[in-house]
Amino acid sequence: MEMIVETKGAPTIQARSFSNEKTGIAYLLSRYPAISHTFFLKEVLGLKQLGFPIGTCSINPPDRSPDLLTAPEAEEADQTYYIQGDHHWRNISTLLSVFFRHPRVCLRGLRVALSLGTSDIYRCLYHCLYLLEALLLGAWMKRRKLDHLHVHFGGAVATVGFLASHAWGFPYSLTIHGPDEFYDVERYHLAEKFRDAQFIFCISNFCRSQVMKYCPPNQWKNLHVLRLGVDPEHFRPQPRTRDPILQIISVGRLTTAKGHMILLQSLADLLQKGHKIHLTLIGDGSERNPLEDFVHRQQLTASVTFLGALNHDQTHARLAQTDIFALPSFAEGVPVALMEAMAMEIPCVSTRIAGIPELIQNEVEGLLVSASSSEELAAAIERLVVSPDLRRQFGSAARAKVISSYNLNENISRLADAFERCLSNGKADA
């Protein structure tokens, strides 16, 4: 049976009945909802539309107060189980119940937690704290009758999931994005997590190659490339007002890895050449003060605007009046911010790293430069500044690429198919 289902804030997806409809899936996230990870929200809502019984658990509370959440975010927050927060007595009561009613669960978890800590007392204590969160997670899954755990990212949040799986005995799977978890493979115990995961979704072929480094070849069949995406009907090209000053925008957390300092250096060079351009930075983070200091020292204040973190609708409105999108990252997975700009036919300049070349083919859907090179970045932006025809050419090709390969509706359906297939195979192997 098939039908069209629509939920406010989520794409319209064709719902189907799945053979694994009785398998409840717990989604474990580090922070949900989060303004920098709106794809979590879209993914969860999309899977729910397709009939999957999804329960969401977040280690941390939302990154904004309730009054700043959108309606879909607020609804999801109401239905999400938060491990950390203001429920200390509830957590203590739950843990005491688990200690007395499920001692074997606790002992299994403790044995694995101590093995991860090896002989380092500090690490052992830290993993014991993760174990407490894992016990709370498992107790919640039991109450909700959720049989499978799925975790986004491979860092600390996956450590909680790994311990919960070993303690409570339920299977788990991962979605790996990179690159952060690949920087310290031993500390994050990636080889162990990958070994014991029932299956692993990777957001790009590059990401899959990094996971393959830590898996034996007989496990590679359990690694599946499932791309993220955006809704091309929501992110549509918009008529832009004619302005003698071209608007450049960059959306992303203000951290060193995003390369904003390189972008500001490129901007300074282009302004010295006499180009009429203005840069808007959307996002917040630890590098905001150093970036603002650089702007003041270089007397760029009139040409740079820091807007801080904006919600989804506010960012969309800013993109609608943008001429060029720049994201000169040093480290990325596959940025959703780039997909959004591409879907709106905004020509993009980014770096030739990780999964970005799978999203943007250089000189076809946009321009890619060497990470860390302000000279290459300035030259690429200048090409777009001086050529409206090139901007239109790349913008049109970029939207076509999103529609063909990074369409949220289609990719969520592919994700649903992969879940059904992988969960069914797990039942057959059990």
N, C-alpha and C positions, 0 to 999 in steps of 0.2 A: 504494500500500500504506500502511495506517495501523496504528499500534499504540500502546498506552499504555506510556510509559516513565517510570520514577521513579528519581530520584537523590537520595540523602540530602542534605538542606540546600537542595534546589531544589523548586519546585512541580511537581506532576504535570501533564504537558502531553502532548497528543496528537501524537505524532511522525508526520511525513509525509515522503515522498520528494519532493525538489525538483528542478526541471529544472536548477538551477545547482549540483548537488551536487559538481561538480568544482572549483568556485570556492572556493579556500581564503581565508578572511578573517583578517587580522591585526587584532586589537584593540589599539590603542595607548592606554595610560592613564598618567596622571601618577604615580599610586601605587596599587598593587593587590597584595593586598587592603587596604582602608582602612575603618576602623570608621565613618567618616562617609559612606562611599559604598557601603553594602551593596547598593544597587541594581545596581552593576556586577556583583557576584558573581551575583545572581539572573539578570541578563540573559545573562551568558555561559553559565551553567549551563543556562538555558532554551533558548538557541539550540543548544547542543551536544545536548541531548535531542532537538531537532527535526531532527538530522542534519546541521547545518552544521559543516564542518571549521573550527573556530575555534582560532587560536593567540593567546595573550595576551603582550603585551610591555609592560613597565612601566618608565618612566624611573627611578623610585625604588623601593627595597625596601619591604616592608610596614611599616605604622606601629607594629607591635608585634613583640616577639620571637616566635620560632616556638612556644614553649610556651604563648603566650597566644592563638594562632589557633584558631578552631574547626576541626573536622575537614574540612569542605568548603573552608575558607580555606587550610588547610595543604596540601591536595591541589592546589589551584589554584596556590599559591605554588611547589610543586615543579615544576609544568609551565610556569611563566612565565619568560620571558627578561627579565632585569633589565639595563638598560644601565648604570646606576650601581650601585656596590656594591664588593665585594671582588675583582672580577675584572679588575684593572688590566692584568696581563700578557696575559690573554686578549683584552682589548679592543685593546691595542697590536698584538698579533699579527694580529688581524682587520683593523685599519686598514691595516697594512703590506701585507697581502694585497690589500686593495681598491685601494690606491694603485698597486700594480704590475700587477695583473690587470685593473683597470677604470679606467684613467686618464680616459676620457671621462665616466664617471659622476662622478668627482671634479670635473672641470672644469665640467660642467653644474651641479652643486651649488654650486660656488664662485661661479659667475657669478650665480646667483639669490641666494645668501647676501649677496654684496656689493651687489646691487641693493636688497635689503631694508635694508641698513645705510646706504644713500645716501652722503652725504659725511661722516658721523659716524664717526670712527675707532673709538670705543668700541663703538658699535652694530655696526659691521662685525666687530669681534673677537668680540662676543657671538654674532652669527649664525654665525660660523665655528665656534664651539663647538657650537652647535646642529647645524651641518652634520656634525660628527664623530659626534654621536648619530644623525643621519639615515643616515649611511653604515653604522653598526653595525646599525641597524634594517633597512635594505635587505638587507644581507648575511644577516641572520638570516631574513628573509622568503624569500630565495632558497634557503637551506638547507632551510627547511620547506616549500617549494613553495606559498607563500601568494601569491595573485595580486591581492588587493584589500586596501587599508588602510582601517580605520575608526577614527576618533578621537573621543573624548568631550571636549567643551569646545573653545573656540576660542582659548585663550591660548597660552602658551609650548609646551605639548605639541603643539598643532596646528601650530605653526611647525616643529617637528621633522618632523611628518608631511608638511607642505607641501614642505619641502626634500627629504625622502626621495622623494616622488612625482616631483619635477622631476629629481632626480639619477638615479634608477633607472628612471623611466618607467612606473611602475604607477599605476593610478587610485586615488583616495582619496575618502572621504566623511566627513561630520561628523555628530555629534549635538550640538546647541547647547542649552545650558540657560539661560545668563544668570544673573545680570546682569553679573558681573564683566568679561567680555570686552567688553561694550558701553560700559564706562567710558572706555576708551582705544582707540578704533577704529583710529587711525593706528598706534599703537605695536604693536598686535597684527596689523596688516595684514589686517583682516577682509575688506575689499573684495576683495583679491587671493585670499584663501583661499576665500571664497564663490564667486568667479568660476571658480576652477579645480576646485572639488569636483564630482564626478560627480552627487551628490545630497546633500541635507541634511535630517536629521531634527530637528524642533523639538519640545520637550516641551509646548508650549502654543500657543494661537493668539496670545497676546501675544508670546511668543518669536518666532514666525514673522513677526509684524509688524515686529519689530526687525531681523530678518535681511533682510526685504524692503526696508528703508531703504537697504541697501548692495548690492542686486542690481538689475539692470535688469529690467523687467517680463517680458522673454522668458525669464528664468531662474526665475520664480516657480513654474512647473510642476514644478521640481525640489525644491521645499520641501514637506516632508510633516510634518503634525502627528502625532506618535506619543507618547502619554502614558506616563508611568511608572505604577507600580502596586504594590500590596501583595497578599499572599495572604490573602483574607478568611477562609479556613479556619484559617489559623494565628492571625491577629489576630481572634479571636472575642470577643464580650462575655463578661465574667467576673462572677460574683456578687461583690459588694463588701461588705466588712465595714462594719457601721454604726459610724460614728465621729462624735462631736459636732463634731470639727474637720474641716472639708472640706479635702481634699487637692487642691492645684493643682500641676501639673507642667509643666515646659518642657524640651524636648529639643532641643539644638542646640549648636554650637560657641560658646564664650563669646567672641564678637567683637562689636564695636560694631554691625555690621549687623543683628545678631539682636534688638537693642532690649531687652536684659535690664534695663538701668538704668531704662527706662520702666516695666517690669514691677515692679521693686522699689519705685519711687515709688508706683505704684498700690496695691501691697500695703500700704505704710505708711499710705496714706489709709484703706484698708478696715479695717485693724486699729484705727486711731483711732476709727472708727465703731462698734467693738465686735464686728465679725464674727469668728467663730472659724474661721480658715483657716491653712493651712500651705503654703508653697511649696517645692518640690524642683526644683533645677536639675541636669539631667544633661548633661554635656559639659564640655569643658575648652578653654582658649584664652588669648589674650593679655589678655583683660579680666577674668580671674578675680580678680586682686589688687584692682583698683579696685572691683569688685562686692563683694568681701568687706569692703573698707574701708567702703563705704557701709553695709553691713549692720551693722557694728560701731558706726559713728557714730550710726546711727538706732535703735540698740538693738533690732534685729530678729533677733538671733541665735537666739532660741528659736523663731522662726517661719520660718526659712529654712535649708534644708539643701543644701550643695554636695556632690554625689556624684562629681563628676569624670566622665571618660569611662567608660562601661560597655559591655560587649559586648551583642550582640543579645538574648541570652536574659535577661540581667540587666535590660535596659531593658524588655523585654516583661513581666517579673514586676512591675516598678514600675508600669507602665501599668495592670496588672490591678486595682490598688487605688487608682486615681486617679478623682477626681470631675470635674475640669475640666482641660482642656489649654489652655495659653496660649502663643502664639508671636507677639510684637509686632514682627515684623521690619521693618526699613527697606528691605531689599533681599533679594529671593528669586527663585528660579525657580518651582518648584511643590514645596513641601517634602514629602518622603516621610514625615517625622515626623508631619505633620498627617494624612496618609492612614492611618497606622497607628493613631493615636488614634481617628479617625473610624470605622475598621473595627471597633473595639472598643466603639463606641457611647459614646465619651467626648465630651461637648459641648466644642466648640472656640471659642476667641476668637483672632482673628488680625487682620491689617491688610489694607486695601483697596489692595493693590499688585500689580503684575506679573500672574502667572498665578494668584494665590490666589483671586480672585473666580470663576475657572473651576472651581475645586475646591469652594469654599464659596459658595453663594448666601446672601447676608445675610438673616437672619431666617427662613431655610428649613433649611439644614444646619448653621448656626452663626451666630456674630456676627462682623462685620467692623467695624473702627474705623479712624480716620485714623492713619496712621503718625506717631509722635512725640507723640501726645496721651495723656498719662497720665490725664487726666480722663476721656476717652472710654473708655479701657481699663478704668479702675476702675469706671465705670458699667456697662459690659458684663459684667464679672466679677460685679459685685454682683447683677445681674439673675439670673444663674445660681446664685449662692450662696443667694438667698432663695427660689428656685422649683425644687423637685425636679421638678415637672411639665414645666417648660421644659427642664430638663436631659434628661429622658427624651425629649421631643419632638425636640429637636435631635439627640440621640444616635442615635435610630432613623432619622431622615432622613439623617444623615451616613453610616451604614453602607450604606443603600440607594444612596447616591450612589457610594460606593466600589465596590460590587458592579456597578453599571451602567456606570461609566465608568473606574474605576481598579483593575480586577481584574487582578492581575499575570499570571495564566495566560492570560487572553484578550488582554491587551496584548502579551505576548511573541509570541503567535501572530500578532497584527497586525504586529508588528515583523518576524517571519520572512517574512510575505507581502510586506511592503514591500521587504525585502532581495532576495527572489527576483525581484520585479517590476523593481526598479531595476537589479539586476545583469544581468538578461536584456535590459533595454532598452539597457544600456551595451554589451553584446556585439553587439546588432543595429546600434548606431550605429558600432561600431568598423570 
